């Protein structure tokens, strides 16, 4: 009998609030270029490519275009399951397994990977996953633990049990994230691994376990999938398009929110573990991000234009302007165009609490960046005041904004790079560098980039109301006209 195929499933639903202000809910850490010029999601796609050629992405609907960009950058073929609401990993994994069974792939092994982990040695990772295939084929749910290098309080632990005939170990128990004293004791006791949250299981095996331990979640997700909306997006990735599956919002949102660890793993009687010996990070805090950067003689770690003088153990993320730390010790300094974080290293895990407080104060920077990604490119809100706003806008080659109008604002457009094709009322015309045009209040208009390089322009808005919800879309390439 031939070995079953592996379907990599990338779980993209995290909000990454511990890495604020670089990661925000509208642009979570898995999409941020944190390692060189590549995002963690792109690196994850490249890492799983040797294990399976067709990837299944489980992501928020609002992030579908950023997922598409990562697929294209990694050269990966894939499909997207778009969650209308975040319901944690049990619902996300149930959705993927139900989709596989409905597609005739119920006997396939599904490799569930978070989208925001950093594992530099892709070959070692693939070899470790293959070590777990025998146990998964025998009907176990396989998890992959990381050999701990210090007594971390940021990770849960897996106690390894007896060896299995398939080369893995039985999981004796899962241990919650401990405090510092307990973490040190756990390591001294030995035979433990960090819980990496990576799983390998047959789709039907996982569904059987979910139905046994969390049947209400499976039933609710199945109802949502039964009446899902299906469509496709054109893509430069292999295959030329990416299929989208949107479960029914009301039914999916009614599913109970629970992690797969609580819902299944801690209760199930056939969970195996395979240790991973390579470097691994969940990039779950600024301390973890700092560790990705080499340290100088004083243990300072500097990115971009950061400078440390008479400082020690200080991390500076400064891609946009000079940021100087003078005489500091044990600090994390993260600079972005519209928000700055200065934190003691011992408080890195509490950044999420600060974000919650900012959200409670309706602070826009808690959720969104000044520079906002869009399916056609991006815009950067450079300046704003009473009755005006200035934006830089970038449009990808061949892309266009929706055909739209505004009830409350007029717009002036000035091209600074590339060529713009402008539709204004009944007229369509081209603008090149240093040329401009004016869009009156209420005028139907569209902007398109007909060229082969990025179009960049300055937009000056004026009017009594300048909110993003003052957009009436009449036509849209990206399906954002109300269905």
Secondary structure, DSSP 8 states (H G I E B T S, - for coil): -----EEEEEE-----GGGTTTSBTTB-GGGS--BTTB-HHHHHHHHHTTT-SEEEEEEEGGGHHHHHHHHHHHT-EEEEEEESS--HHHHHHHHHHHHHHHTT-TTSEEEEEETT-B-S-HHHHHHHHHHTHHHHHTT-EEEEEE--SS--SSS-EEEEEEE-TTSSEEEEEEE----HHHHHHHHHH--EEEEEEEEEEEHHHHHHHHHHH-HHHHHHHHHHHHT-EEEEEE-SSTTSEEEEEE--HHHHHTS----HIIIIITT-S-EEEEEE-S--B---SHHHHHTTS---TTS-EEEEEEEEES-BS-EEEEEEEEEEEES-BSEEEEEETTEEEEEEGGGGGGHHHHHHHHHHTT-GGGT--SEEEETTEEEEEEEEETTEEEEEEEE-TT-B--EEE-SSEEEEEEEEES-EEEEETTEEEEE-TT-EEEE-TT--EEEE--SSS-EEEEEEEEES---TT--EEEE-TTS-S--
